[in-house]
């Protein structure tokens, strides 16, 4: 159980980390993809407004100072001015030590022109026409006939390929999207339908690099966290382990301490019965002592079953013969209760395990079927090989069993009868012991019901225990 708890802790931690990393890197990836598409669409909108080309730069645009290129700067001294000598002398580097630094070419940084910046939208960079690779195709408005092809700004696509791309998009009816590594848009005008393509190979490559890098970082991070969880999970569950061990030790010690007084009480009751004869009070004492002794023994057995397997004597033994002998002891009880008991036992099945505990397993399952089956009900046992496993199934009819109760049947002290009627003599520990025996032998036990009026308990055990 401790090992399963540790595995669940590691699994939950890794799943939580995976979800968090997926959300973070997924969000970053979506934002990058949306920005890439937004930039591409902005560039295409400029091309669409200018018939598939970028607008020509205006020659009369003001320079970095906001003046026309040919305009004279009034702030520069006039060589014909009589004060030019004084102006020149005041700007002499030797005369002004604070202005003696230059850029290495004899020019001061303040005299260098500033780079042109985009006006308004940061996407409208002056370098945009030189950074973009694009082509366009003009098609007829009513059909897909190619009227003109412009591939002057791209080298990877010829006119035939451009015409084929545009025709395919025109037939699909889409107005915007991706075709291979090209982002496209369509513009309809009186002259026809123009399909404009923008090469996004570089931006897509950068996006793919980001995705692969994110995946790699996630995997490396998860591997490191997994290693840390393996190293630290033992310390995390150490308090629970200590409490669990103390609980098992308490149950074992208490059971041994109760055995002696129960034995004495039972012996004294027998002596009193010999002296005073049988009576109702002594019978009650003996009956309750017997129940307490059985409960104590079951608690001790369950505690031992949850300990290491080295306490068990693992040998090869004929499991078919053990099941057959156990079944015979219940056939007479079934006949006295007018219950139908059918068996199907495959012979010559050998199993590697603890013979005593597996015999107790079969006895518990049959005892449970006898106790909780309906009057004159049906009980069946089936033993067979299933590949590399042995399959043991016990079926019985029942008054009523809810499917929601099935997962709790193997819990300690759990009983489907909420009133905990003592007529059946059970304490809710039998199936818990059965599950502990199965887990000790690295098997699996399940409970199912088809009509909520029957119960089928199936045990699957490996023919050979791993690590033997």
C-alpha positions in Angstrom: 0.0 0.0 0.0 2.9 2.4 0.8 4.4 1.7 -2.6 1.1 2.4 -4.3 0.8 5.6 -2.4 4.2 6.7 -3.5 3.5 5.9 -7.1 0.2 7.8 -6.9 2.0 10.8 -5.4 4.6 10.9 -8.2 1.9 10.4 -10.9 -0.3 13.2 -9.6 2.7 15.5 -9.3 3.9 14.8 -12.8 0.4 15.1 -14.3 0.0 18.5 -12.5 3.3 19.7 -13.7 2.5 18.6 -17.3 -0.8 20.5 -17.2 0.9 23.7 -15.9 3.7 23.6 -18.4 1.3 22.8 -21.3 -0.8 25.8 -20.3 2.1 28.2 -20.0 4.0 27.2 -23.2 0.7 26.8 -25.0 -0.3 30.3 -24.2 3.1 31.7 -25.2 2.9 29.7 -28.5 -0.6 31.0 -29.3 0.4 34.6 -28.6 3.4 34.2 -30.9 1.4 32.6 -33.6 -1.3 35.3 -33.5 1.4 38.0 -33.7 3.0 36.3 -36.7 -0.4 36.1 -38.4 -1.2 39.7 -37.5 2.0 41.0 -38.9 1.6 39.1 -42.1 -2.0 40.3 -42.5 -0.9 43.9 -42.0 1.7 43.5 -44.7 -0.8 42.0 -47.0 -3.3 44.8 -46.4 -0.6 47.3 -47.6 0.0 45.2 -50.7 -3.8 44.9 -51.3 -4.2 48.6 -51.1 -1.6 49.1 -53.8 -2.4 46.4 -56.3 0.1 43.9 -55.0 3.1 46.2 -54.5 4.4 48.5 -51.8 3.8 52.3 -52.4 6.8 54.3 -53.7 8.5 56.5 -51.1 7.9 60.2 -51.5 10.9 62.3 -52.5 9.7 65.4 -50.7 9.4 63.6 -47.3 11.0 65.7 -44.5 14.3 64.5 -43.2 15.0 63.5 -39.5 14.7 67.1 -38.3 11.4 67.7 -40.0 12.8 69.9 -42.8 12.8 69.4 -46.6 16.0 67.8 -48.0 16.9 71.1 -49.8 15.9 73.5 -47.1 18.7 75.5 -45.6 19.3 75.0 -41.9 19.0 78.4 -40.2 20.8 77.1 -37.2 24.1 76.7 -39.3 26.4 79.7 -39.4 26.5 81.7 -42.6 30.1 81.8 -44.0 29.5 85.4 -45.1 28.6 86.5 -41.7 31.1 88.7 -39.9 30.8 86.5 -36.8 31.8 83.3 -38.5 35.3 83.5 -37.0 34.0 83.7 -33.5 31.6 80.9 -34.1 34.3 78.7 -35.5 36.6 79.4 -32.6 33.9 78.7 -30.1 33.4 75.2 -31.6 37.1 74.3 -31.7 37.6 71.0 -29.8 40.8 72.3 -28.3 39.0 75.3 -26.9 36.2 73.1 -25.4 37.5 70.0 -23.7 34.0 68.8 -23.0 33.2 68.4 -26.7 36.5 66.7 -27.7 34.9 63.2 -28.1 34.0 62.1 -31.6 32.9 58.8 -33.3 36.3 57.9 -34.6 35.8 59.6 -38.0 36.2 63.2 -36.8 32.4 63.7 -36.5 30.6 64.2 -33.2 27.6 62.0 -32.4 25.3 65.0 -32.3 26.1 65.7 -35.9 25.1 62.2 -37.2 21.6 61.8 -38.8 19.1 59.7 -36.8 17.5 56.7 -38.5 14.1 57.2 -40.0 11.3 55.8 -37.8 7.9 54.6 -38.7 5.2 57.1 -38.4 2.3 55.9 -36.2 2.1 52.1 -36.5 5.3 50.4 -35.4 4.7 47.7 -38.1 5.2 50.4 -40.9 8.9 50.2 -40.8 10.8 51.8 -43.7 12.6 48.5 -44.2 9.4 46.5 -44.7 9.4 46.6 -48.5 13.0 45.3 -48.5 12.4 42.6 -45.9 9.2 41.1 -47.6 9.1 38.5 -50.3 5.8 38.4 -52.1 4.1 37.8 -55.4 0.6 38.2 -56.8 -1.7 36.9 -59.5 -4.6 38.6 -61.1 -7.5 36.3 -62.1 -10.7 36.9 -64.0 -13.7 37.8 -61.9 -16.0 35.1 -63.4 -13.5 32.3 -63.9 -10.0 31.3 -62.9 -8.3 32.6 -66.0 -4.9 34.1 -65.3 -4.7 37.7 -66.5 -1.3 38.7 -65.0 1.4 37.3 -62.7 3.9 39.3 -60.8 6.8 37.3 -59.3 9.5 40.0 -59.4 9.9 40.1 -55.6 10.4 36.4 -55.0 12.9 33.8 -56.4 11.5 30.6 -55.1 8.2 30.7 -57.2 8.0 30.9 -60.9 5.0 32.2 -62.9 3.5 28.7 -63.5 3.6 27.8 -59.8 2.2 31.2 -58.8 -0.7 30.7 -61.2 -1.4 27.2 -59.9 -1.5 28.5 -56.3 -3.8 31.3 -57.2 -6.2 29.1 -59.2 -6.3 26.6 -56.3 -7.3 29.3 -53.8 -9.8 30.8 -56.2 -11.6 27.4 -56.6 -11.6 26.8 -52.8 -13.5 30.1 -52.2 -11.2 31.1 -49.3 -10.2 34.7 -49.0 -7.4 34.4 -46.4 -5.2 31.7 -45.0 -2.0 29.8 -45.4 -0.8 27.8 -48.5 2.4 25.9 -47.6 4.6 28.7 -46.1 2.8 31.5 -47.8 0.1 33.7 -46.2 -2.4 34.9 -48.8 -5.3 37.2 -49.2 -7.7 37.9 -52.1 -8.9 41.3 -53.3 -11.8 41.8 -55.7 -11.9 44.8 -58.0 -13.3 45.8 -61.3 -10.2 44.4 -63.1 -10.6 41.0 -61.5 -9.6 39.0 -58.4 -6.0 39.5 -57.2 -4.5 36.9 -55.0 -1.5 38.2 -53.0 1.0 35.9 -51.4 3.5 36.8 -48.7 6.4 34.5 -47.9 6.4 33.6 -44.2 9.1 31.0 -44.3 11.4 32.8 -41.8 8.7 33.6 -39.3 7.2 30.1 -39.5 10.7 28.7 -39.0 11.1 30.9 -35.9 7.7 29.8 -34.6 8.6 26.1 -35.1 11.9 26.6 -33.4 10.0 28.2 -30.5 7.6 25.2 -30.3 10.4 22.6 -30.5 12.4 24.5 -27.9 9.4 24.7 -25.6 8.7 21.0 -25.9 12.3 20.2 -25.2 12.4 22.4 -22.2 9.2 20.8 -20.9 10.5 17.3 -21.3 13.8 18.1 -19.6 12.0 19.9 -16.8 9.6 17.0 -16.3 12.5 14.5 -16.3 14.3 16.6 -13.6 11.2 16.9 -11.5 10.5 13.2 -11.9 14.0 12.5 -10.6 13.5 14.8 -7.7 10.2 13.2 -6.9 11.8 9.8 -6.8 14.4 11.1 -4.4 12.1 13.2 -2.2 8.8 11.3 -2.3 10.1 8.9 0.5 10.6 11.9 2.8 7.2 13.3 1.9 5.2 10.2 2.8 7.5 9.3 5.7 5.0 10.5 8.4 2.2 8.5 6.8 4.5 5.4 6.7 5.3 5.8 10.4 1.7 6.2 11.4 0.7 3.2 9.3 3.4 1.0 10.8 2.3 2.1 14.3 -1.3 1.3 13.5 -0.3 -2.2 12.3 1.9 -2.8 15.3 -0.9 -1.6 17.6 -3.4 -4.1 16.0 -0.9 -6.9 16.3 0.0 -6.2 19.9 -3.6 -5.6 20.9 -4.6 -8.8 19.2 -2.0 -10.8 21.1 -3.0 -9.1 24.4 -6.6 -9.9 23.8 -6.0 -13.5 23.0 -5.0 -14.5 26.6 -8.0 -13.0 28.5 -10.4 -14.3 25.8 -8.9 -17.8 26.3 -9.3 -17.5 30.1 -12.9 -16.3 29.8 -13.8 -19.2 27.5 -12.1 -21.7 29.8 -13.8 -20.3 32.9 -17.2 -20.5 31.1 -16.6 -24.1 30.3 -15.7 -24.9 33.9 -18.9 -23.1 35.1 -20.9 -25.0 32.6 -19.5 -28.3 34.0 -20.3 -27.2 37.6 -23.7 -25.7 37.1 -24.8 -27.2 33.8 -25.8 -25.4 30.6 -27.8 -22.2 30.9 -28.5 -19.2 28.8 -25.9 -16.8 30.3 -23.0 -19.2 29.9 -24.0 -19.9 26.3 -24.0 -16.1 25.6 -20.6 -15.7 27.2 -19.1 -18.6 25.1 -20.7 -17.3 21.9 -19.5 -13.7 22.3 -16.0 -15.0 23.3 -15.9 -17.1 20.2 -16.8 -14.0 18.0 -14.2 -11.8 19.7 -11.6 -14.5 19.2 -12.5 -14.7 15.5 -12.4 -11.0 15.2 -9.0 -10.8 16.9 -7.5 -13.5 14.7 -8.8 -11.8 11.6 -7.3 -8.5 12.6 -3.9 -10.1 13.2 -4.1 -12.0 9.9 -5.0 -8.8 8.0 -2.1 -6.9 9.6 0.4 -9.7 8.8 -0.9 -9.9 5.2 0.0 -6.2 4.7 3.5 -6.8 5.8 6.4 -8.0 3.6 6.0 -11.2 1.6 9.1 -12.7 3.2 6.9 -13.8 6.1 5.0 -16.2 3.8 6.2 -19.6 2.7 6.1 -19.4 -1.1 6.1 -22.8 -2.8 4.7 -24.6 -5.8 1.6 -26.5 -4.9 -1.4 -28.1 -6.7 -4.0 -25.3 -6.5 -6.7 -27.3 -8.2 -6.6 -29.9 -5.4 -6.7 -27.2 -2.7 -9.8 -25.6 -4.3 -11.4 -29.1 -4.6 -10.9 -29.9 -0.9 -12.2 -26.5 0.2 -15.3 -26.8 -2.0 -16.1 -30.2 -0.4 -16.4 -28.7 3.0 -19.0 -26.2 1.8 -21.1 -28.6 -0.3 -22.8 -30.2 2.8 -23.6 -26.7 4.1 -25.2 -25.7 0.8 -27.4 -28.8 0.8 -28.6 -28.1 4.3 -29.6 -24.6 3.3 -31.2 -25.8 0.0 -28.8 -23.8 -2.1 -27.6 -24.8 -5.5 -23.8 -25.2 -5.6 -22.1 -25.7 -8.9 -18.3 -26.0 -9.5 -16.1 -26.1 -12.6 -12.4 -26.8 -11.6 -9.8 -27.3 -14.2 -7.4 -30.0 -13.0 -3.7 -30.0 -12.8 -3.3 -26.3 -12.1 -0.2 -25.6 -10.0 0.5 -22.2 -8.4 3.5 -20.6 -6.8 2.5 -19.0 -3.5 1.6 -19.4 0.1 -0.6 -22.5 0.3 -2.1 -21.6 3.7 -3.2 -18.0 2.7 -4.5 -19.1 -0.7 -6.6 -21.8 1.0 -7.9 -19.1 3.3 -8.7 -17.0 0.2 -10.9 -19.7 -1.3 -12.6 -20.4 2.0 -13.4 -16.7 2.5 -14.9 -16.3 -0.9 -17.1 -19.4 -0.5 -18.1 -18.4 3.1 -19.1 -14.9 1.8 -21.2 -16.4 -0.9 -22.9 -18.8 1.5 -23.7 -16.0 4.0 -25.0 -13.4 1.6 -26.8 -15.5 -1.0 -30.5 -15.6 -1.1 -32.5 -18.5 0.5 -32.4 -21.4 -2.0 -30.2 -19.3 -4.1 -27.4 -20.2 -6.5 -23.7 -20.4 -5.9 -21.0 -21.3 -8.4 -17.2 -21.6 -8.4 -15.0 -21.7 -11.5 -11.3 -22.2 -11.7 -9.4 -22.1 -15.0 -6.2 -21.0 -16.6 -6.2 -17.7 -18.6 -2.9 -17.3 -20.4 -0.2 -16.9 -17.8 -2.7 -16.4 -15.0 -5.1 -18.4 -13.0 -8.7 -17.2 -12.8 -10.9 -18.0 -9.8 -14.5 -16.8 -10.0 -17.2 -17.1 -7.2 -20.8 -16.2 -8.1 -23.9 -16.0 -5.8 -27.3 -14.6 -6.0 -28.2 -11.8 -3.6 -31.2 -9.9 -2.3 -30.0 -6.5 -3.5 -26.6 -5.0 -4.1 -26.0 -1.5 -5.4 -23.2 -0.9 -7.9 -22.0 2.0 -5.9 -21.2 -0.4 -3.1 -18.8 -2.6 -5.2 -15.7 -0.4 -4.8 -16.1 -0.6 -1.0 -16.6 -4.3 -0.6 -12.9 -4.8 0.1 -12.7 -2.1 2.7 -12.2 -3.0 6.4 -15.3 -3.4 8.4 -17.5 -2.6 5.4 -20.9 -4.3 5.1 -23.7 -3.8 2.7 -26.1 -4.2 5.5 -25.9 -0.7 7.1 -27.7 -2.0 10.2 -24.7 -4.4 10.8 -27.0 -7.3 11.6 -25.1 -9.9 13.5 -27.2 -12.8 12.2 -24.6 -13.6 9.5 -21.8 -13.5 12.0 -19.5 -11.4 9.9 -17.5 -8.3 10.8 -16.7 -7.0 7.3 -13.1 -8.2 7.4 -13.3 -11.3 5.2 -13.1 -9.6 1.8 -10.4 -7.3 3.2 -8.3 -10.3 4.1 -9.0 -11.8 0.6 -7.8 -8.6 -1.1 -4.7 -8.6 1.1 -3.9 -12.2 0.1 -4.3 -11.4 -3.6 -2.2 -8.3 -3.4 0.5 -10.2 -1.6 0.6 -12.6 -4.5 0.7 -9.7 -7.0 -2.8 -10.6 -8.3 -6.0 -8.7 -8.9 -9.5 -9.0 -7.3 -12.7 -7.4 -8.6 -16.4 -7.4 -7.8 -19.2 -7.0 -10.4 -22.9 -7.3 -10.6 -25.1 -7.5 -13.7 -28.6 -7.1 -12.4 -27.9 -5.8 -8.8 -29.3 -9.1 -7.5 -26.1 -11.1 -7.9 -22.4 -10.8 -7.1 -19.4 -12.1 -9.0 -16.0 -11.9 -7.4 -13.1 -12.6 -9.7 -9.5 -13.3 -8.6 -6.6 -13.3 -11.1 -3.3 -14.7 -9.9 0.0 -15.1 -11.9 1.2 -18.6 -12.4 4.7 -17.6 -11.5 5.4 -14.6 -9.2 7.7 -12.0 -10.7 11.1 -11.8 -9.2 11.0 -15.5 -8.2 
